[in-house]
């Protein structure tokens, strides 16, 4: 496929002859170094993720320069040949790592991880992984997410989408220039074409940057992965490719600009962290820094920094940067399961060493050899055919893994009646318990569907057509009354930390014939507070939707007048700011009291459940799985794992007998430590939520508290 504009005459001022740029190779080395170190030690190099932005600017510069060079030589761009070159350059190594990642997944990771990871492999093979993650609203920088083995392919997906669109955009700019009033001279033709390209690229950069800023405010998790919020970073490189050779810099100015550029990248890597609102305005720092280094190197081949950046080790790392990016992440994810323990400094260094070796081998025998392979080197159709064949092979492998995964899921038994035995689960920490090894080896370590806290029984039916906000549905009615006359009506409400108790509440409802309404909104408190985010600041639209749900739910419960509200939430992690500068705990606890008092005045009993101790905030989410023989290793000091809970603070200030607190901390912790395994049962299902079985074993204590509240207050 070929696209030509005009004649083969040079319509655009030809760029300088292509030369090897050691500064760009060094930027690649810096970028991959930042990314890898951030993934290995996220709490030390907190902003290393900006290495991806460095890669984006480099790609924009190089691809724009290549395309403009072809336009200057031929008056057009052979799109088929261009895309085929991208296929030969990128896909062999990318597909190899995807296949190996699938193998590592099924060999080393517990099968509940297979399903989502397999789908992500498929999304990565189709280069839409960034949109898959955006749809899942995953925060790539979050420390608690259970990452898939190919999550890093999101940036490669963004690059591939850029490669598809960018040539078409440049051709459109040239076509626009040709249809303008033709100038009288050939020089005028060149000027028209160059101006059109610069204007179009600059406009794209401005629009994309504006979209990035707005979307990062409105929907930060999705903005991180969206292609249109990153397009301006490629365009910034494109602008340097178009105007860089026309910018005259003295050697001194070039030296200063390049050093400042490296400093900006380093500043972002050292100062930014997972809470930084990114990309948005913040991405300007590494992007401008990268553009400055490239611009300075356009005019002068050797600058001060070359004493370091031109060194052979730096150039070697830059040369293998693509393969190193592919290999390092799956090795990091799999390493703890291979060694059977949480990653140590030595195991991280070993993973890095293996990644370097694999990257070097892949560069030589896959990347370089793939581009020289005669079968497809001279044939664009063959390149496309091999791409499709590779995708089909990966699709077949993914289908096989998913089939195996679903077969294992089907083999799991659904939740059955849970009856606590002496020394089983939380009973091992009950008063008077005399258990030989209350914190010893768990009966099981792999979480399956049997342990899912969010399961919905058939008594709950479909979502109710109330408390809906766009595509967010929040509310069920679960009828366990079996036609009982005048049954007790209960609302269970809050975020996912309320949902984790629903198994216990449903058991109580089944036993006592209750009707239970549930309403959950992840990360969102049911309290009269100025909510701003969960763990980190949320986008404006999400904040407003949360606040609206909280207000509407409070009103709905007040109007419904149930016999009792059971409420719980991760109030220690929910951010509030009323502008008073009062401590978070004070603002949250007083906001809870305001909401509870409203319900109390309406004659509604309120049973508040204290939040369990932290899990991923104080230990690795896979700690029990990796320390199956010695789960005591996962114990953490009580003061660290269970800081002050605003729910407990609010309950202490309650002045009404109709508001009661259930604090089950002593079923998770003794006087000194909090545990991840108690009485042979893993406490947690995932990084943040309780194992369904453990929650259900605590049901009798919640039932006793509920009965006392209902009976004593009438």
URURBEL-V192198 format. One record per helix or strand of 2 or more residues. SS is the DSSP state (helix for helix, strand for strand). FROM is the first residue (numbers start at 0). TO is the last residue. If there is no record, write none. Layout:
# URURBEL-V192198
((SS,FROM,TO) (SS,FROM,TO))
This chain:
# URURBEL-V192198
((strand,2,3) (helix,21,39) (helix,47,73) (strand,75,76) (helix,78,107) (helix,110,124) (helix,128,135) (helix,152,177) (helix,185,217) (helix,219,224) (helix,230,245) (helix,250,270) (helix,282,298) (helix,305,308) (helix,311,318) (helix,320,338) (helix,344,371) (helix,373,376) (helix,379,410) (helix,424,428) (helix,448,450) (helix,457,459) (strand,467,468) (strand,471,472) (strand,474,478) (strand,488,493) (helix,495,498) (helix,501,511) (strand,514,519) (strand,530,533) (helix,539,559) (strand,563,567) (strand,573,575) (helix,583,600) (strand,604,608) (helix,622,625) (helix,630,633) (strand,635,636) (helix,637,640) (helix,645,651) (strand,658,661) (helix,664,666) (strand,672,673) (strand,676,677) (strand,680,681) (helix,691,696) (helix,698,711))
